[in-house]
Amino acid sequence: MRQNWKKVFGVVLLVLSMIMFGGVNVQAGEKNPCGMKNPCAMKPKPIRKANITDNAKLLEMGEKLWNDTKLGTSGMACATCHPDGKGLKNTPFPKYLKMPNDILTLDQMINFCMKNPMKGKPLAWNSVEITALAAYAQSHAKEEGAPANPCGMKNPCGMKNPCGKK
């Protein structure tokens, strides 16, 4: 009789612990050892507030931003150093880039340019703007053998480091 009591007590403790720690959903009558719903079945939340699902609109926005000197206070735009994407190499990110002397993702490089040559504020990682600029940059990137300096002497980028570092 005592052994039966111990077994019953053990089962009750097991069931109570499963209920307390989410192993059994008593209300729904479900048994789920993980204690949570299937994450694949849930509706995902958008990454950005303004969700763009049309690549053409995204590239159009990227082109406008690429040429916008008002993104910073230096009077420069992305197009100042990279007109029509010149000098952008079609190699996968992250990669080492000479100007910041670091290994960066494309978004990090965009924000490096926003803060340094353009003297502006960095864009939020989940903003539509940084997504549009990255899409435009990637769509205009050339093969690895593209010229390293698209600006030449007509542009401040072609002379010295626009960040002012020597």
N, C-alpha and C positions, 0 to 999 in steps of 0.2 A: 504494500500500500504506500509506503514512504517513497519508493522509487517512482511510482506513478505520479505522486505529488510533485516530485522534482522535475519530471518531464513536462507536466502541465505548466508549472511555474516557468520553466525555461522557454517554452513555446510562447507564453504570454509576454515574457520579457522581449523575446525576439520580435513579435508582432508590434508591441509598443514602440520599440526602438526604430523599426522600419517606418511606422507612422510618423514618429517625431522627426526623423531625419530624411523624410521625403521618399523613401523606397516604395511606399504604397500610397496611392491617392485614394483615400477612403471615399471622398465625395463622388468621384467619377467611377469608382469601382475598378480602377486600372491598377495593373501591377507593372511597375517600371523600375528596374534595378538602379537606373541612373537618377531617378527622381526628377527628371526634367522632360520637357517636350522635345520632339525632334526639331533641331534648329533648321534643318533643310525645309521643313514644312511651313515655317514662319514666313510672313511677308517681310522682306528686307527693308530697312529704313534707308532712304537715299543718303549718299555721302555728302552731296551738296544740297543747299537750299533750293537753288534753281537747277533742276535736273534737265540737262540738254540731251536729247536722244537722236538728234540729227547731226551727222558729221559735217555736212555742208555748212550749217549754221555755226557750228563750233569753229570751223576753219575761217569763216567770214569774220567772226568775232576776234579770232586770233590775229588775223591780218590787220584789223583796225587797231588792236592793242599793240601789235608789232611796230606800227608806225606812229604811235601816240607819244609825243614828247611831254605830255602832261602827267605821265606816270611818275615822273621825278622832277627835280628842280634844276637839273644841269642843262636842260634844253636838248638832251639826247633821248633817243628812242632805241629800241632793239635794232631797228633798221639803220641807225646811224653807223653801226659797226658791221651789220649783216644785212645789207640791202638784198631783198629777195632771198634771204637765207644763205647768202654767200659766206663761205668759211665754216659752215656747220657740217661736221663730218658724220657720216652715217655709220657710226660705230655704237654698239649698245652701251647704255648707261647701267650702273654707275661706271665711271671711268676717271682716270687721272686727267686733270685739266691744268695747263700751265699757269694761266692767269691767277686763279686762286691758290695754285700750288697745293692741290688736294684732290682726293677722289670724291666726286660728287654725283648725285643723281641729277637728272635734267631739271627737276623742280628746284633743287638747291642751286644749280647754276643760274637759273632764271632769277632767283632771289638774290644771288650774289651780284648780278648785274643791276638789279633793281636798286640795291643798297649802295653800290660803289660807283660805277660810271654814271648811272642815271640819278643818283642821289635821291632816291625815293624810299618808300616804305615797302618792306617785303610783303608779298601776297600770301594769304592764308593757304595752307597746304590743301585744303578742301574747297577752295574757291573755284568758281567757273572760270575766272580770269586766268589762273595759273594753268588750268586744264586746257584752255583755248590757246594760250601761248605755247605750251608744250606740244600740242597737236600741230600748230602751225610750224614750229621749229622742226619737228620730225618730218613733216610733209615736204619741207624744203631742204632737208639735209642731203648732202652729196656723198658720193663714194669716198672712201678713205683717202684717195689721192687728190682730193680737192685742195686748192691753194690754201695755205695756212693763214695768210693775211689778206683778206678781201678789201681792206680799206685803202691800202697804199698810202701815199702822202697827202691825199685830198681830205683825209679824215683824221680827227684826233686819235682814233684808235690805232692808226697805222704808225704813229710817231712813238710816243712813250706810253707806258701803262696809264690808262685813264684813271686808275685808282690813286695815282700820285705816289705809288711805291717805287723806289729806285732799286 
